[in-house]
Amino acid sequence: MTAPDVIIEDHEDEAFDDADIVEWYEARPITLSTAAVTGAVISAFALGALTAVGALFLMGRLDD
C-alpha cells in the first residue's frame, strides 16, 4: 500500500460525512492595567537584584 492509496482511503471514510465545520477566531489581545504592568516590572527587577546579590554572597564576593 502506498501513500496515495492511504490518502484516498482516508477521504472515502464515512466518518467525514457528519463532520461539523469549526470556525476558529483570533484570540483577543490581552489587556492589563497600568498598575499591573508596573507591579510586574518592579517585581521582576527586584527579583533579579535579589538573585544577583544572593549569587555574589554565595560566591563570597560580597564584602561587608
HUKA-V890774 format. One record per residue. PHI is phi in radians with two decimals (none if undefined). NEAR is the number of other C-alpha atoms within 10 Angstrom. Layout:
phi->PHI near->NEAR
phi->PHI near->NEAR
This chain:
phi->none near->5
phi->-1.79 near->6
phi->-1.03 near->8
phi->-1.08 near->9
phi->-1.15 near->9
phi->-1.16 near->11
phi->-1.09 near->10
phi->-1.14 near->10
phi->-1.15 near->10
phi->-1.14 near->12
phi->-1.30 near->11
phi->-1.50 near->11
phi->-1.17 near->9
phi->-1.33 near->9
phi->-1.15 near->9
phi->-1.41 near->10
phi->-1.18 near->9
phi->-1.73 near->7
phi->-1.24 near->8
phi->-1.55 near->7
phi->-1.45 near->6
phi->-1.86 near->6
phi->-1.77 near->5
phi->-1.76 near->6
phi->-1.97 near->6
phi->-1.20 near->5
phi->-1.18 near->6
phi->-1.18 near->6
phi->-1.18 near->6
phi->-1.34 near->5
phi->-2.03 near->7
phi->-2.20 near->8
phi->-1.30 near->8
phi->-1.09 near->9
phi->-1.12 near->9
phi->-1.16 near->10
phi->-1.18 near->12
phi->-1.09 near->11
phi->-1.10 near->12
phi->-1.15 near->12
phi->-1.18 near->12
phi->-1.14 near->12
phi->-1.12 near->12
phi->-1.15 near->12
phi->-1.13 near->12
phi->-1.11 near->12
phi->-1.12 near->12
phi->-1.14 near->12
phi->-1.13 near->12
phi->-1.12 near->12
phi->-1.14 near->12
phi->-1.13 near->12
phi->-1.13 near->14
phi->-1.10 near->13
phi->-1.15 near->13
phi->-1.12 near->13
phi->-1.13 near->12
phi->-1.17 near->10
phi->-1.46 near->9
phi->1.35 near->9
phi->-1.72 near->10
phi->-1.71 near->11
phi->-1.55 near->6
phi->-1.30 near->3
